[in-house]
Amino acid sequence: MKEDLQKFVNGSLLRGSEQVDSNESLLERGVIDSVGLMQLIEFIEDRTGLRIPDQLLVPENFRSVDAMDEMIQNLRNP
């Protein structure tokens, strides 16, 4: 899933204009705005079949590709 997230961020959110590393802060770089966050949530839920509970919709869980991957792994293996 981590590779899929990386491709989505670099291809859809950045539109291929630049690349981010999996541990790079998407928030500090300004990659994620409110629309981008909604796109990420939809992508993750569609791709994994998981629903992200409201209490997990916090900046720390979306700060990087690594953080999102960790959140997904925790949802899969509670």
DOKETOR-541493 format. One record per atom (N, C-alpha, C, O): residue number from 1; residue in one letter; x, y, z. Coordinates in nm, 3 decimals, decimal comma. Layout:
<atoms>
ATOM_NUM_a_X_Y_Z;
...
</atoms>
This chain:
<atoms>
ATOM_1_m_0,082_-0,120_0,000;
ATOM_1_m_0,000_0,000_0,000;
ATOM_1_m_0,086_0,126_0,000;
ATOM_1_m_0,047_0,228_-0,056;
ATOM_2_k_0,201_0,117_0,062;
ATOM_2_k_0,289_0,233_0,071;
ATOM_2_k_0,328_0,284_-0,068;
ATOM_2_k_0,330_0,405_-0,092;
ATOM_3_e_0,360_0,192_-0,158;
ATOM_3_e_0,398_0,233_-0,294;
ATOM_3_e_0,281_0,298_-0,366;
ATOM_3_e_0,298_0,395_-0,439;
ATOM_4_d_0,160_0,244_-0,345;
ATOM_4_d_0,040_0,302_-0,407;
ATOM_4_d_0,016_0,444_-0,355;
ATOM_4_d_-0,019_0,534_-0,432;
ATOM_5_l_0,034_0,463_-0,225;
ATOM_5_l_0,019_0,596_-0,167;
ATOM_5_l_0,120_0,693_-0,225;
ATOM_5_l_0,088_0,807_-0,259;
ATOM_6_q_0,245_0,646_-0,236;
ATOM_6_q_0,353_0,729_-0,290;
ATOM_6_q_0,320_0,772_-0,433;
ATOM_6_q_0,337_0,889_-0,469;
ATOM_7_k_0,274_0,678_-0,514;
ATOM_7_k_0,237_0,709_-0,653;
ATOM_7_k_0,120_0,807_-0,658;
ATOM_7_k_0,119_0,898_-0,741;
ATOM_8_f_0,022_0,787_-0,571;
ATOM_8_f_-0,094_0,876_-0,569;
ATOM_8_f_-0,053_1,018_-0,533;
ATOM_8_f_-0,093_1,114_-0,599;
ATOM_9_v_0,026_1,031_-0,427;
ATOM_9_v_0,070_1,164_-0,384;
ATOM_9_v_0,150_1,232_-0,494;
ATOM_9_v_0,124_1,347_-0,529;
ATOM_10_n_0,248_1,161_-0,548;
ATOM_10_n_0,334_1,222_-0,651;
ATOM_10_n_0,261_1,245_-0,782;
ATOM_10_n_0,286_1,344_-0,851;
ATOM_11_g_0,170_1,155_-0,818;
ATOM_11_g_0,102_1,168_-0,946;
ATOM_11_g_-0,023_1,254_-0,943;
ATOM_11_g_-0,044_1,335_-1,034;
ATOM_12_s_-0,106_1,238_-0,839;
ATOM_12_s_-0,233_1,308_-0,836;
ATOM_12_s_-0,229_1,439_-0,759;
ATOM_12_s_-0,281_1,540_-0,805;
ATOM_13_l_-0,167_1,438_-0,642;
ATOM_13_l_-0,163_1,561_-0,563;
ATOM_13_l_-0,058_1,659_-0,615;
ATOM_13_l_-0,082_1,779_-0,620;
ATOM_14_l_0,057_1,606_-0,654;
ATOM_14_l_0,163_1,692_-0,708;
ATOM_14_l_0,157_1,701_-0,860;
ATOM_14_l_0,228_1,781_-0,922;
ATOM_15_r_0,074_1,618_-0,919;
ATOM_15_r_0,056_1,613_-1,064;
ATOM_15_r_0,188_1,591_-1,138;
ATOM_15_r_0,208_1,643_-1,248;
ATOM_16_g_0,276_1,514_-1,075;
ATOM_16_g_0,403_1,478_-1,139;
ATOM_16_g_0,502_1,591_-1,152;
ATOM_16_g_0,608_1,573_-1,212;
ATOM_17_s_0,470_1,709_-1,097;
ATOM_17_s_0,560_1,823_-1,113;
ATOM_17_s_0,684_1,811_-1,026;
ATOM_17_s_0,789_1,868_-1,058;
ATOM_18_e_0,673_1,738_-0,916;
ATOM_18_e_0,785_1,714_-0,828;
ATOM_18_e_0,757_1,584_-0,754;
ATOM_18_e_0,650_1,526_-0,770;
ATOM_19_q_0,850_1,540_-0,675;
ATOM_19_q_0,836_1,415_-0,602;
ATOM_19_q_0,862_1,439_-0,454;
ATOM_19_q_0,939_1,528_-0,418;
ATOM_20_v_0,799_1,359_-0,368;
ATOM_20_v_0,828_1,363_-0,226;
ATOM_20_v_0,870_1,224_-0,181;
ATOM_20_v_0,825_1,124_-0,237;
ATOM_21_d_0,956_1,218_-0,082;
ATOM_21_d_0,996_1,091_-0,023;
ATOM_21_d_0,887_1,045_0,074;
ATOM_21_d_0,804_1,125_0,117;
ATOM_22_s_0,888_0,918_0,107;
ATOM_22_s_0,783_0,862_0,191;
ATOM_22_s_0,784_0,918_0,333;
ATOM_22_s_0,681_0,916_0,400;
ATOM_23_n_0,898_0,969_0,379;
ATOM_23_n_0,905_1,023_0,515;
ATOM_23_n_0,900_1,176_0,518;
ATOM_23_n_0,911_1,237_0,625;
ATOM_24_e_0,885_1,237_0,403;
ATOM_24_e_0,883_1,383_0,393;
ATOM_24_e_0,748_1,439_0,437;
ATOM_24_e_0,644_1,381_0,406;
ATOM_25_s_0,749_1,549_0,509;
ATOM_25_s_0,626_1,609_0,559;
ATOM_25_s_0,545_1,672_0,447;
ATOM_25_s_0,586_1,771_0,385;
ATOM_26_l_0,429_1,613_0,422;
ATOM_26_l_0,339_1,665_0,319;
ATOM_26_l_0,271_1,792_0,367;
ATOM_26_l_0,233_1,877_0,286;
ATOM_27_l_0,256_1,805_0,496;
ATOM_27_l_0,192_1,925_0,552;
ATOM_27_l_0,285_2,045_0,544;
ATOM_27_l_0,243_2,153_0,503;
ATOM_28_e_0,411_2,025_0,584;
ATOM_28_e_0,508_2,135_0,578;
ATOM_28_e_0,534_2,180_0,435;
ATOM_28_e_0,556_2,299_0,411;
ATOM_29_r_0,532_2,087_0,342;
ATOM_29_r_0,555_2,121_0,201;
ATOM_29_r_0,432_2,182_0,135;
ATOM_29_r_0,441_2,232_0,023;
ATOM_30_g_0,319_2,178_0,203;
ATOM_30_g_0,197_2,233_0,146;
ATOM_30_g_0,135_2,145_0,040;
ATOM_30_g_0,058_2,193_-0,044;
ATOM_31_v_0,168_2,017_0,042;
ATOM_31_v_0,115_1,923_-0,058;
ATOM_31_v_-0,032_1,894_-0,033;
ATOM_31_v_-0,110_1,880_-0,127;
ATOM_32_i_-0,069_1,886_0,095;
ATOM_32_i_-0,206_1,852_0,131;
ATOM_32_i_-0,281_1,976_0,177;
ATOM_32_i_-0,240_2,045_0,270;
ATOM_33_d_-0,393_2,002_0,110;
ATOM_33_d_-0,488_2,103_0,156;
ATOM_33_d_-0,617_2,028_0,186;
ATOM_33_d_-0,617_1,905_0,187;
ATOM_34_s_-0,726_2,098_0,210;
ATOM_34_s_-0,851_2,030_0,247;
ATOM_34_s_-0,901_1,939_0,134;
ATOM_34_s_-0,952_1,830_0,161;
ATOM_35_v_-0,888_1,983_0,011;
ATOM_35_v_-0,930_1,901_-0,103;
ATOM_35_v_-0,838_1,779_-0,117;
ATOM_35_v_-0,885_1,668_-0,140;
ATOM_36_g_-0,709_1,802_-0,102;
ATOM_36_g_-0,613_1,692_-0,110;
ATOM_36_g_-0,636_1,589_-0,002;
ATOM_36_g_-0,621_1,469_-0,026;
ATOM_37_l_-0,673_1,634_0,117;
ATOM_37_l_-0,702_1,542_0,227;
ATOM_37_l_-0,822_1,455_0,193;
ATOM_37_l_-0,821_1,334_0,216;
ATOM_38_m_-0,925_1,516_0,138;
ATOM_38_m_-1,044_1,439_0,099;
ATOM_38_m_-1,009_1,338_-0,011;
ATOM_38_m_-1,060_1,226_-0,009;
ATOM_39_q_-0,925_1,377_-0,105;
ATOM_39_q_-0,882_1,285_-0,210;
ATOM_39_q_-0,803_1,167_-0,152;
ATOM_39_q_-0,823_1,053_-0,193;
ATOM_40_l_-0,716_1,195_-0,057;
ATOM_40_l_-0,639_1,090_0,008;
ATOM_40_l_-0,729_0,993_0,084;
ATOM_40_l_-0,712_0,872_0,074;
ATOM_41_i_-0,822_1,046_0,159;
ATOM_41_i_-0,915_0,961_0,235;
ATOM_41_i_-0,992_0,871_0,140;
ATOM_41_i_-1,004_0,751_0,163;
ATOM_42_e_-1,045_0,929_0,034;
ATOM_42_e_-1,122_0,851_-0,065;
ATOM_42_e_-1,034_0,744_-0,129;
ATOM_42_e_-1,077_0,630_-0,146;
ATOM_43_f_-0,911_0,781_-0,165;
ATOM_43_f_-0,818_0,685_-0,226;
ATOM_43_f_-0,790_0,569_-0,131;
ATOM_43_f_-0,798_0,453_-0,171;
ATOM_44_i_-0,758_0,600_-0,006;
ATOM_44_i_-0,726_0,496_0,092;
ATOM_44_i_-0,846_0,405_0,116;
ATOM_44_i_-0,833_0,283_0,116;
ATOM_45_e_-0,963_0,465_0,136;
ATOM_45_e_-1,082_0,384_0,163;
ATOM_45_e_-1,121_0,299_0,043;
ATOM_45_e_-1,158_0,182_0,060;
ATOM_46_d_-1,113_0,354_-0,076;
ATOM_46_d_-1,146_0,277_-0,197;
ATOM_46_d_-1,046_0,165_-0,220;
ATOM_46_d_-1,085_0,053_-0,254;
ATOM_47_r_-0,919_0,194_-0,202;
ATOM_47_r_-0,813_0,098_-0,232;
ATOM_47_r_-0,807_-0,015_-0,130;
ATOM_47_r_-0,778_-0,129_-0,165;
ATOM_48_t_-0,834_0,018_-0,002;
ATOM_48_t_-0,817_-0,082_0,103;
ATOM_48_t_-0,948_-0,146_0,148;
ATOM_48_t_-0,947_-0,254_0,207;
ATOM_49_g_-1,061_-0,081_0,120;
ATOM_49_g_-1,188_-0,131_0,169;
ATOM_49_g_-1,210_-0,097_0,316;
ATOM_49_g_-1,308_-0,141_0,376;
ATOM_50_l_-1,119_-0,020_0,373;
ATOM_50_l_-1,130_0,022_0,513;
ATOM_50_l_-1,201_0,155_0,521;
ATOM_50_l_-1,202_0,233_0,425;
ATOM_51_r_-1,261_0,180_0,636;
ATOM_51_r_-1,316_0,313_0,663;
ATOM_51_r_-1,228_0,376_0,769;
ATOM_51_r_-1,199_0,316_0,872;
ATOM_52_i_-1,187_0,499_0,742;
ATOM_52_i_-1,104_0,570_0,839;
ATOM_52_i_-1,197_0,640_0,938;
ATOM_52_i_-1,271_0,731_0,900;
ATOM_53_p_-1,193_0,598_1,064;
ATOM_53_p_-1,281_0,661_1,163;
ATOM_53_p_-1,245_0,809_1,183;
ATOM_53_p_-1,130_0,850_1,167;
ATOM_54_d_-1,345_0,886_1,219;
ATOM_54_d_-1,326_1,030_1,237;
ATOM_54_d_-1,213_1,062_1,335;
ATOM_54_d_-1,140_1,159_1,314;
ATOM_55_q_-1,197_0,982_1,440;
ATOM_55_q_-1,093_1,012_1,540;
ATOM_55_q_-0,952_0,996_1,484;
ATOM_55_q_-0,857_1,045_1,545;
ATOM_56_l_-0,937_0,929_1,371;
ATOM_56_l_-0,805_0,915_1,309;
ATOM_56_l_-0,777_1,022_1,203;
ATOM_56_l_-0,669_1,026_1,146;
ATOM_57_l_-0,875_1,107_1,178;
ATOM_57_l_-0,858_1,214_1,080;
ATOM_57_l_-0,788_1,334_1,145;
ATOM_57_l_-0,845_1,442_1,159;
ATOM_58_v_-0,664_1,311_1,184;
ATOM_58_v_-0,582_1,413_1,248;
ATOM_58_v_-0,455_1,433_1,166;
ATOM_58_v_-0,410_1,341_1,098;
ATOM_59_p_-0,396_1,552_1,172;
ATOM_59_p_-0,277_1,581_1,090;
ATOM_59_p_-0,164_1,480_1,104;
ATOM_59_p_-0,097_1,448_1,006;
ATOM_60_e_-0,143_1,429_1,225;
ATOM_60_e_-0,031_1,335_1,246;
ATOM_60_e_-0,042_1,211_1,157;
ATOM_60_e_0,060_1,157_1,114;
ATOM_61_n_-0,164_1,167_1,127;
ATOM_61_n_-0,183_1,047_1,046;
ATOM_61_n_-0,166_1,072_0,897;
ATOM_61_n_-0,158_0,977_0,818;
ATOM_62_f_-0,159_1,199_0,857;
ATOM_62_f_-0,147_1,233_0,715;
ATOM_62_f_-0,023_1,318_0,687;
ATOM_62_f_-0,011_1,377_0,580;
ATOM_63_r_0,068_1,325_0,783;
ATOM_63_r_0,186_1,411_0,768;
ATOM_63_r_0,283_1,360_0,662;
ATOM_63_r_0,357_1,439_0,603;
ATOM_64_s_0,282_1,228_0,637;
ATOM_64_s_0,372_1,170_0,537;
ATOM_64_s_0,313_1,041_0,485;
ATOM_64_s_0,217_0,987_0,542;
ATOM_65_v_0,370_0,990_0,378;
ATOM_65_v_0,328_0,861_0,324;
ATOM_65_v_0,352_0,753_0,429;
ATOM_65_v_0,269_0,665_0,447;
ATOM_66_d_0,465_0,759_0,498;
ATOM_66_d_0,495_0,662_0,603;
ATOM_66_d_0,388_0,664_0,712;
ATOM_66_d_0,345_0,558_0,758;
ATOM_67_a_0,345_0,783_0,754;
ATOM_67_a_0,244_0,796_0,859;
ATOM_67_a_0,110_0,737_0,813;
ATOM_67_a_0,042_0,670_0,890;
ATOM_68_m_0,072_0,763_0,688;
ATOM_68_m_-0,053_0,707_0,636;
ATOM_68_m_-0,045_0,555_0,628;
ATOM_68_m_-0,142_0,485_0,660;
ATOM_69_d_0,069_0,503_0,585;
ATOM_69_d_0,087_0,359_0,576;
ATOM_69_d_0,077_0,295_0,715;
ATOM_69_d_0,017_0,189_0,731;
ATOM_70_e_0,136_0,359_0,814;
ATOM_70_e_0,129_0,308_0,952;
ATOM_70_e_-0,017_0,308_1,001;
ATOM_70_e_-0,061_0,212_1,066;
ATOM_71_m_-0,091_0,414_0,971;
ATOM_71_m_-0,231_0,420_1,011;
ATOM_71_m_-0,310_0,306_0,947;
ATOM_71_m_-0,390_0,241_1,014;
ATOM_72_i_-0,286_0,282_0,820;
ATOM_72_i_-0,356_0,174_0,749;
ATOM_72_i_-0,321_0,038_0,810;
ATOM_72_i_-0,409_-0,045_0,831;
ATOM_73_q_-0,194_0,016_0,839;
ATOM_73_q_-0,153_-0,110_0,901;
ATOM_73_q_-0,219_-0,128_1,036;
ATOM_73_q_-0,260_-0,239_1,071;
ATOM_74_n_-0,231_-0,021_1,113;
ATOM_74_n_-0,298_-0,028_1,244;
ATOM_74_n_-0,446_-0,056_1,230;
ATOM_74_n_-0,504_-0,125_1,314;
ATOM_75_l_-0,509_-0,004_1,125;
ATOM_75_l_-0,651_-0,033_1,101;
ATOM_75_l_-0,670_-0,178_1,059;
ATOM_75_l_-0,768_-0,241_1,097;
ATOM_76_r_-0,578_-0,230_0,983;
ATOM_76_r_-0,587_-0,370_0,938;
ATOM_76_r_-0,560_-0,468_1,050;
ATOM_76_r_-0,616_-0,578_1,053;
ATOM_77_n_-0,473_-0,430_1,143;
ATOM_77_n_-0,432_-0,518_1,251;
ATOM_77_n_-0,453_-0,449_1,386;
ATOM_77_n_-0,356_-0,408_1,450;
ATOM_78_p_-0,579_-0,435_1,428;
ATOM_78_p_-0,606_-0,361_1,553;
ATOM_78_p_-0,544_-0,425_1,676;
ATOM_78_p_-0,560_-0,373_1,787;
</atoms>
